[in-house]
């Protein structure tokens, strides 16, 4: 913005009003720079004042949507978080998201996705117990897990990471190994306790 301000300071009033009245031809920051220079010179007309207010609101909204993240920071990708929330559990996805949040300095807000993942997973398990070992239980389980994964991706990721964030993708190896270990442990417990449950009509 400093370069724009320097450029605009060397423009005549007529040149500045060219940016204002033909604003669709120019970048928003250039138009805003022209408006700020006109304001500094006390040359703002009613159209310029209205346009300046509109641009400031628009640019503020855009800046609120974009999370500024160091591209060198390694984070689990959005689709990695979604995939683990879907194929393992929403709690697992929430934990990966919480790791990302800690890396970008949002440790004070980690509790929100973690609590969501925890209580959502508990609620999902309680629901499955009510209709266990039926065809409906597996359908409900898949739908519930999908909904939980979508909430983590579309709500919590957008809220705390941002759709336009730039970062380096972190390897999925460690969470994959942890997930597989958990899966094998659960299968071993089921087999030890009498086998994998079968469907009832």
C-alpha positions as CSV (number, residue, x, y, z in Angstrom):
1,X,0.0,0.0,0.0
2,X,3.0,2.4,0.6
3,X,4.0,2.1,-3.1
4,X,0.4,2.9,-4.1
5,X,0.3,5.9,-1.8
6,X,3.6,7.2,-3.3
7,X,2.3,6.7,-6.8
8,X,-1.0,8.5,-6.0
9,X,0.8,11.4,-4.3
10,X,2.5,12.2,-7.7
11,X,-0.9,12.3,-9.6
12,X,-2.9,15.4,-10.4
13,X,-6.4,15.8,-9.1
14,X,-7.8,14.9,-12.5
15,X,-5.7,11.8,-12.7
16,X,-6.9,10.7,-9.2
17,X,-10.6,11.3,-10.2
18,X,-9.9,9.1,-13.2
19,X,-9.2,6.2,-10.8
20,X,-12.4,7.1,-8.9
21,X,-14.9,7.6,-11.7
22,X,-13.5,4.8,-13.9
23,X,-13.0,2.5,-10.9
24,X,-14.0,-0.7,-12.7
25,X,-10.9,-0.5,-14.8
26,X,-8.5,-0.5,-11.9
27,X,-7.5,-2.7,-9.0
28,X,-9.4,-2.0,-5.8
29,X,-6.2,-1.1,-3.9
30,X,-5.3,1.4,-6.5
31,X,-8.7,3.0,-6.4
32,X,-8.6,3.1,-2.6
33,X,-5.2,4.7,-2.8
34,X,-6.5,7.4,-5.1
35,X,-9.4,8.0,-2.7
36,X,-7.1,8.3,0.3
37,X,-4.9,10.8,-1.6
38,X,-8.0,12.9,-2.6
39,X,-9.2,12.8,1.0
40,X,-5.8,14.0,2.1
41,X,-6.0,16.9,-0.3
42,X,-9.6,17.7,0.8
43,X,-11.0,17.1,-2.7
44,X,-13.5,14.4,-2.0
45,X,-16.9,14.7,-3.7
46,X,-20.0,12.8,-2.6
47,X,-19.4,9.9,-5.1
48,X,-15.8,9.5,-3.9
49,X,-16.9,9.4,-0.2
50,X,-19.5,6.8,-0.9
51,X,-17.1,4.7,-3.0
52,X,-14.4,4.8,-0.3
53,X,-16.8,3.5,2.3
54,X,-18.0,0.7,0.0
55,X,-14.4,-0.4,-0.8
56,X,-13.2,-0.3,2.8
57,X,-16.1,-2.6,3.8
58,X,-15.5,-5.0,0.9
59,X,-11.7,-5.2,1.6
60,X,-12.3,-5.8,5.3
61,X,-14.7,-8.6,4.5
62,X,-12.1,-10.2,2.2
63,X,-9.3,-9.9,4.7
64,X,-11.5,-11.5,7.4
65,X,-12.0,-14.5,5.0
66,X,-8.3,-15.2,4.4
67,X,-6.1,-16.6,7.1
68,X,-2.5,-15.4,6.8
69,X,-0.3,-18.4,7.4
70,X,3.4,-18.9,6.9
71,X,3.7,-21.1,3.8
72,X,6.7,-22.9,5.4
73,X,4.5,-24.2,8.3
74,X,3.7,-27.9,7.9
75,X,0.0,-28.6,8.4
76,X,-2.2,-31.6,7.8
77,X,-4.2,-30.7,4.7
78,X,-7.9,-30.0,4.6
79,X,-8.6,-33.3,2.8
80,X,-6.4,-35.3,5.2
81,X,-8.4,-33.9,8.2
82,X,-11.6,-34.7,6.4
83,X,-10.4,-38.2,5.4
84,X,-9.4,-39.2,8.9
85,X,-12.6,-37.8,10.3
86,X,-14.6,-39.9,7.8
87,X,-12.7,-43.2,7.8
88,X,-11.7,-43.2,11.5
89,X,-13.9,-40.8,13.5
90,X,-14.7,-37.1,13.8
91,X,-12.7,-37.0,17.0
92,X,-9.6,-38.2,15.1
93,X,-10.2,-35.5,12.5
94,X,-10.7,-32.9,15.2
95,X,-7.3,-33.9,16.8
96,X,-5.5,-33.4,13.5
97,X,-7.2,-30.0,13.1
98,X,-6.2,-29.1,16.7
99,X,-2.6,-29.9,15.8
100,X,-2.8,-27.5,12.9
101,X,-4.4,-24.8,15.1
102,X,-1.5,-25.1,17.6
103,X,1.0,-24.7,14.8
104,X,-0.5,-21.4,13.7
105,X,-0.8,-20.0,17.2
106,X,-4.5,-20.7,17.9
107,X,-4.0,-23.0,20.9
108,X,-6.5,-21.1,22.9
109,X,-9.3,-22.2,20.5
110,X,-8.3,-25.9,20.2
111,X,-10.9,-26.8,22.8
112,X,-13.8,-26.1,20.4
113,X,-13.1,-28.7,17.7
114,X,-11.9,-31.2,20.3
115,X,-15.1,-30.9,22.3
116,X,-17.2,-31.2,19.2
117,X,-15.3,-34.3,18.0
118,X,-15.5,-35.9,21.5
119,X,-19.2,-35.3,22.1
120,X,-20.1,-36.1,18.5
121,X,-18.3,-39.4,18.7
122,X,-19.9,-40.3,22.1
123,X,-23.3,-39.5,20.7
124,X,-22.6,-41.6,17.6
125,X,-21.6,-44.5,19.7
126,X,-24.6,-44.2,22.0
127,X,-26.9,-44.2,18.9
128,X,-25.2,-47.3,17.5
129,X,-25.7,-49.1,20.8
130,X,-29.5,-48.5,20.6
131,X,-29.7,-50.2,17.1
132,X,-26.6,-52.4,17.2
133,X,-26.1,-55.4,14.9
134,X,-28.8,-54.3,12.5
135,X,-28.5,-53.2,8.9
136,X,-29.8,-49.8,10.0
137,X,-27.0,-49.4,12.5
138,X,-24.3,-49.5,9.8
139,X,-26.2,-47.1,7.5
140,X,-26.7,-44.7,10.4
141,X,-23.1,-45.0,11.4
142,X,-21.9,-44.2,7.9
143,X,-24.2,-41.2,7.6
144,X,-23.4,-39.9,11.1
145,X,-19.6,-40.1,10.5
146,X,-20.0,-38.4,7.1
147,X,-22.0,-35.5,8.7
148,X,-19.4,-35.1,11.4
149,X,-16.5,-35.1,8.9
150,X,-18.3,-32.5,6.8
151,X,-18.9,-30.3,9.9
152,X,-15.2,-30.4,10.7
153,X,-14.2,-29.6,7.1
154,X,-16.8,-27.0,6.3
155,X,-17.2,-25.3,9.6
156,X,-14.1,-25.7,11.8
157,X,-11.5,-25.7,9.0
158,X,-13.0,-22.6,7.4
159,X,-13.3,-20.9,10.7
160,X,-9.8,-21.6,12.1
161,X,-7.6,-22.3,9.1
162,X,-9.3,-20.7,6.1
163,X,-10.0,-22.0,2.6
164,X,-7.3,-19.8,1.0
165,X,-4.6,-20.5,3.5
166,X,-1.1,-21.2,2.2
167,X,1.0,-23.9,4.0
168,X,3.2,-26.9,3.4
169,X,1.4,-30.2,3.5
170,X,2.6,-32.5,6.3
171,X,3.1,-36.2,5.8
172,X,0.2,-38.4,6.6
173,X,2.4,-41.3,7.7
174,X,2.1,-40.9,11.5
175,X,-1.7,-40.5,11.7
176,X,-2.1,-43.4,9.2
177,X,0.0,-45.6,11.5
178,X,-1.9,-44.5,14.5
179,X,-5.2,-45.1,12.8
180,X,-4.3,-48.5,11.6
181,X,-3.0,-49.4,15.1
182,X,-6.3,-48.3,16.6
183,X,-8.3,-50.3,14.0
184,X,-6.2,-53.5,14.5
185,X,-6.6,-53.1,18.3
186,X,-10.4,-52.8,18.0
187,X,-10.6,-55.8,15.7
188,X,-8.5,-57.8,18.1
189,X,-10.8,-57.0,21.0
190,X,-13.9,-57.9,19.0
191,X,-12.4,-61.2,17.9
192,X,-11.3,-62.0,21.5
193,X,-14.8,-61.2,22.8
194,X,-16.6,-63.6,20.4
195,X,-16.1,-62.3,16.9
196,X,-17.2,-59.5,14.7
197,X,-21.0,-58.7,15.1
198,X,-23.3,-60.0,12.4
199,X,-26.3,-58.2,10.9
200,X,-29.8,-58.9,12.2
201,X,-32.9,-58.6,10.0
